[in-house]
Amino acid sequence: KQWDAGYISDEVDEHMHVSGQVVEQLSEHQMEGFLEAYLLTGRHGIWSSYESFVHVIDSMLN
């Protein structure tokens, strides 16, 4: 992740850092595209999702 915006306060945002390794999206179609592009570079990836979205994801990959 990359966080370039400011913080509300140190009390509220004490666990936020400016960099990291997390991508959080609520669009399954966008995440499927991100993962597919990442895998095409020769690297390995994993997709974690909610149980209710498994059928949506399965229909996109098959």
MODELLER restraints for C-alpha pairs under 7 A, 6 or more apart:
rsr = mdl.restraints
at = mdl.atoms
rsr.add(forms.Gaussian(group=physical.xy_distance, feature=features.Distance(at['CA:1:A'], at['CA:19:A']), mean=5.36, stdev=0.5))
rsr.add(forms.Gaussian(group=physical.xy_distance, feature=features.Distance(at['CA:1:A'], at['CA:20:A']), mean=4.70, stdev=0.5))
rsr.add(forms.Gaussian(group=physical.xy_distance, feature=features.Distance(at['CA:1:A'], at['CA:21:A']), mean=5.31, stdev=0.5))
rsr.add(forms.Gaussian(group=physical.xy_distance, feature=features.Distance(at['CA:1:A'], at['CA:22:A']), mean=5.04, stdev=0.5))
rsr.add(forms.Gaussian(group=physical.xy_distance, feature=features.Distance(at['CA:1:A'], at['CA:23:A']), mean=6.08, stdev=0.5))
rsr.add(forms.Gaussian(group=physical.xy_distance, feature=features.Distance(at['CA:2:A'], at['CA:18:A']), mean=5.62, stdev=0.5))
rsr.add(forms.Gaussian(group=physical.xy_distance, feature=features.Distance(at['CA:2:A'], at['CA:19:A']), mean=4.68, stdev=0.5))
rsr.add(forms.Gaussian(group=physical.xy_distance, feature=features.Distance(at['CA:2:A'], at['CA:20:A']), mean=6.60, stdev=0.5))
rsr.add(forms.Gaussian(group=physical.xy_distance, feature=features.Distance(at['CA:3:A'], at['CA:18:A']), mean=4.68, stdev=0.5))
rsr.add(forms.Gaussian(group=physical.xy_distance, feature=features.Distance(at['CA:3:A'], at['CA:19:A']), mean=6.35, stdev=0.5))
rsr.add(forms.Gaussian(group=physical.xy_distance, feature=features.Distance(at['CA:4:A'], at['CA:18:A']), mean=6.63, stdev=0.5))
rsr.add(forms.Gaussian(group=physical.xy_distance, feature=features.Distance(at['CA:7:A'], at['CA:13:A']), mean=6.36, stdev=0.5))
rsr.add(forms.Gaussian(group=physical.xy_distance, feature=features.Distance(at['CA:25:A'], at['CA:31:A']), mean=6.73, stdev=0.5))
rsr.add(forms.Gaussian(group=physical.xy_distance, feature=features.Distance(at['CA:28:A'], at['CA:57:A']), mean=6.74, stdev=0.5))
rsr.add(forms.Gaussian(group=physical.xy_distance, feature=features.Distance(at['CA:35:A'], at['CA:45:A']), mean=6.72, stdev=0.5))
rsr.add(forms.Gaussian(group=physical.xy_distance, feature=features.Distance(at['CA:39:A'], at['CA:45:A']), mean=6.54, stdev=0.5))
